[in-house]
C-alpha cells in the first residue's frame, strides 16, 4: 500500500473522529441541560411562572438561566425573596401571608450563585424588604468555581464588584470538567433522548393551576412540590433511601465529605453581602435546613458542618439576624417523618420552623 493511500486513510480517520466529536459536542450544546442553546426551554418556564401559573417540567435545564429570564421580565418587586439551594425549595408564599414572595433558589447553589441571584434583582431596582438566605455548609467551605451555574458568572462578578470582594475565577472560562461533559457518552445518550422532542417542538414542560403527581412542579411562587411517590413514602422507606444514598455510603466508608474547614474568602464574602443588604434596609433571615437524622449522625463529625452553624449563629448574633432551623435535626425539631431524603426536608417542617418567625419583631431587634 502506498504512502499516499496510507495518508488518505489517516486523514479520513482523523476527519471522522473530528466529525464525531463535533456532532457529540453539538448535541450536548443544543440539547444538554447545562449547555442548552435553544433557550426557549428556560424562557418558556420563566414565562409560565411570570403568568401566575405553576409549571411542570422534566429535565431541569439551566436553573440559573430560568431565574435570569424570570427576573429579567419581572414587573414588580417582591417583598420577600428566598435565595439558596434546593434545600430551601419547599419554602412557599403561604409562610409569609400578606406579602408578595418568590423563592429564587437554584439547585446545588454555591455562595456565588446566591450573590448572583440577588444581583439580578438589584440590577433592575427590584429590592425586597426581606431576604431569606438558605445557607448550606458547603457554601462556606470554598469551591474551585464560585458558582454552580455558569450562566450566573457575570451576575456574580457584578455583585462582587458591588461588595468590593475579589472573585478567584474569571467569568466564562470553559474548564476541563465542561469539556469532558461535552463529549461524555453517558451525557450523549441522555441528550439524544431530549434532542428529538426539542426538534419536534415537544419541549417537556407545561403550565397548570395545580401540580403533577408524576413529576416535580415549580409553583408560581418559586417553591417546589415533589411527586406523589415522594410525598407519600413512609419514614421507614425514606430511611432506607438515606442509608443507600451516595452521601451516607461515602461517609460510612470513612471518606471525607467536602472541606474540613471554613474558607476565609467565603466567610468574608458572606459578611460583606449581609452588610450590604442591611445598608439597603433589607431584613435578613438565615435559614439552616436540617439533615435527615441518619445523615446528620455521620455529618456532625465533619468539622465544617457544626463549624458552619456555629459561625453562622455567631454572625447572626452580631448582626441582629433571625435564624430559622438548624443543620442538626434534633435542634431544629425535625423528625424522621419530615424528610424526602438525606438533605431535603418537607413543607411540614418549614411550616413549623417559620411559624415562630415574626418579621416585625426581627426588624425591631435589628
N, C-alpha and C positions, 0 to 999 in steps of 0.2 A: 504494500500500500504506500503510495507516495506521500511525501511530507505535506504536499498541498491538500490531499484528501484528509490527512490527519488534522491539519489545521482547520479544515471546514467542519469536521466533526466536533472539534474542541469549541469552535466559535458557536456552532449550533447548540451545543450543550450549555455553554455559558448564557446564550440568549434565552434558552428555555428556562434555566434557573432564574435569571433576572425577571423574565416574564411571570414566572410562577410567584416569585416574591412580591412583585409589583401587584399581581392580582390579589394575593392574600392580604397585603397591606392595604390595598384599595378597599376591599370588602370590609376589613376591620375599621378603616377610617369612616366608611359610609354607614355601616350597619352596626358597628360595635357601640356599646353603651357609653364608653369613655371618649370615643372619637366620632360621635355621630355627626356626620356632615349635614344630613338632612334635618336641620334644626327645627323643622315644623313639628317634630315629635315633642320636644321640650316646649316649643311655642304653644302647641295645642293644649298641653297640660296646664300651662300658665293661664291661657285664655279661659279655660273652663273654671279654674279657681277664681279668676277675676270676675267671671259672670255670676258668681254666687252659687255655683253648683259644686257638687263633690265629683271627684274623678277616680275612676278605676283604671289602673294600667298594669300591664305585665312587666316587661323589663323596666327597670327604674330609670334608665337613661342617665344623663348628666344632671344630677340634682343641683349642682351649683348653677348650671345654666337655666334650669327651671326657675330657681329663685331669682336669678338675674332678669329673666323675661317677666316674671311676676312683678317685681319691684319697678322695673322699667316702665310699666304701663299702669301702675297703681295710681288711682286718682286722689285718694285721701289718706292722711296719716292714720296710723293705728295707735291707740292709747297704750296697748301692751304688746310687746314683742318677746317671743321666746327665741333664743339663739343657743345652738348647741348641736349635739349629735342625735342619733336615733334614740338614745336612751331618754330623751325628753319628748319624744314624738307623741306620747299619749296625753300631754297637757293640752287641754282644749279651752275654748272660749267660755264654756259653762262654769269654769272655775273663777272667772272674772266677770260676774254679771254687771251689766250696765256699761261695759267698756268695749270699745272696738279692739279687735285682737287678731294677731296672726302668728302661728307657730312657724318660724323660719328655720327650723332645724335642717341640717343636711347630714345624711348618714356618714359615719366614720370621721366626723369633723375633728380637725386639729384646731389649736387655738387660732391659727391664721385664718381658717375658714370662718370662725366666729367674728373676727375683726373685719373680714371682707364682707360678711353679711350685713353688718351694721353700716359699713361704708356705703353700701348701695342706698340705704335709706337716708343717710347723711347727705350724700351727693345730690339727692333730689329734694332735700329740705323737709323730709317726712319724719321729723323727730318724734319719738314716742314719749310718753310720760313715765313708763315703767319698762325696764328690760330685765327679763328673767334669764340669767346665764346658766345654762346647763353645763356644768364644769366636770369633766371626767379626769381621772388621774393621769392618763396618758398625755393630756393637753399640757401638763406641767413637767413632763419628762423630756421634752425636746425631741424634735424629729429632724431627719435629714432634709425633708422638704417641709416648708412652713404650712402648706395647705394640702389637704387630701384631694380636693378637686382642682385640677389645673386651670379650669375655666374661671377660677376665683383669684388667680395670682395677681392680676392687675389691681383688683379692688383691695387685696391685702397690701400691696405695695403702697397704694394711695393712703390707706389708713395708717400704715407705718410712718409715712411722712407726716401725717397729722399728729401722731403721737410722739414723733421725734425718736423713733427706735430704728435700728439698722437691721433689715432682713438679711439673713445669711445666704439666701439663694436668689439669684436673679429671676425675673419672670420669663415665661415662655421658653424654657430650656427643655428639649426632649431628652430625657435621661435614658440610661441603659434599660431600666425596667419598662419604660414606654416602648422602646424599640423591640424588646423581647415580646411584649404584649401584642404588638402589631403583627408578628409572624408566628404566634403560638398556634399550633394545630388544634389544641383544645378550644381556644377562642374562635378559631376559624369555623369549626364545626358549629359552635353556638351561633355565630354571626350569620352563617348561611341560613339558619332557621329563621332569622329575622329579615334577611335580605329580600326574599321573595314577597312576603306580606308588605314590606315597605314599598317595593317597586309596584305592587298592585294597588297601593293606596290603602291597604288594610292595616294601618298602624294600630297596634293593640291597646287602645285606650278609649274610654267613653265616659260621658257625663251621666250623673244620676242625682236624684234628690235624696237617695238613701245611701246604701253601701252594699258591696257584694259579699256573698258568703264564701266564695271560692277564690278570692284574691284580696290583696291589700287595697284599701280605699283611702285616698287622701281627701280629707274633708275640706269644706270651703274655708275653714279657719286654720288650715295647715296641719292639723293633727291627723293621726292615722288610726283607722280601725283595722284590726287584724282579721284574717279569715276565720270563719266559723270553727274550723278544726282546732285552731289555736285557742280561740275564746272558750271552747268547751272542754279542752283537755284537762284531765284530772291533775291534782297536785302530784300524785304518785307518778303519772306518766311524764309530767314536766321534770320531775326529779331524775327519772331515767334519761331523759334527753340531756339534762345538765351534766350528768355523770359521764355521758358518752361524747360530750362536746369537745372540740379541739382545745379550748381553753383549759378545762378541767383535766383532760387527758395529759396535756403537756405539763401542767403543774404537778400532777400525781407522779409523773415520771421524773420529777426533780428539775425540770427545765425552768430557767429563769424567764419570767414573762415581762418583757419590757425593760425599761431602765430601772436602775436601783437607787436613783436619787433624783431630786427635783433639779430642773435645769434653770440656771440663774437667768438666762436670757428670756425664758418663758415666763418666769415669775415677774420679771421687770416689765415685760410686755403687758401682762395682765394688770399689774398695778397701774401702769400708765393708762390703760384703757378704762379702768374703773375711775381713776381721777378725771379723765376726760368726760365720761358720762356724767359724773357728779357736777362738774363745772357747767354742763349743759342742763343742770337741774333735772336729770333723768334719775328716777329712783331705781336702784339696782337690787336685785334679789338673786342670791346664789341658790341653785338647785343641785343637790347632790343625790343622784339617783342610786338606790340601793342595788346590791348584787344579790343573787339568789344565795340563801344560807350555805348551801353546799359549795358554791364557788367562793364565797367570802371566807369560809374556813381555810381555804388554801391561799387566797389572795392576801389575807391580812398579814401573812408572813413575808410578803414582798414589801420592802420598806417604803417604796414610793406610794403605795396605796394608803396606808394610815398616815404616812407623812404628808401626803397631799391634802387630806382632810384637815389635819392639824394646822397646816399652813393656811388653808382657806378660812378656817374658823377664826384664826388669829387676825387675818386680813379683814374679815367681816367685822370683827370687834373693833378694830382700829378705825374702820371707815364708816361704822354705823350701818352696816348692811344686814338685812334679814337673811337667815339661812333656813332653807326648807330641805328636809330629808337628811340622809347620811348614807355613805357607802356601806356601812355596817347595817345589815337588815334588822338586827335586834335593836340597835339605837334608833333606827328610823321607824320602828313599829311595823315593819313588813313581815308577813307570814309566808309560809310555803305556797299558799293559795294566791299570792299577789304577783306571780311571775309567769311570763310567757316562756322564758328560757333563762340562761345563766346571767344575762345582763339587762333584760328588758322587763320592767315591772308593768303591771296592768293599770288601767284607768282607775280602778277602785283604790289603788294605793295613792295615786295623785290626788284623788278627791279628798281622801283623809288628810294627806300631808298639807295641802294648800288650804284646807278649811280653817286651819289655825292661823293663817296669814292675814293680817289686817294691813292693807296698803296704807290707809290713813295713819295708823299707828306707827308703821315703819317710817313714813315720811316725817312724822313728828319727832321720832327718835333720831333721825339724821339731822 
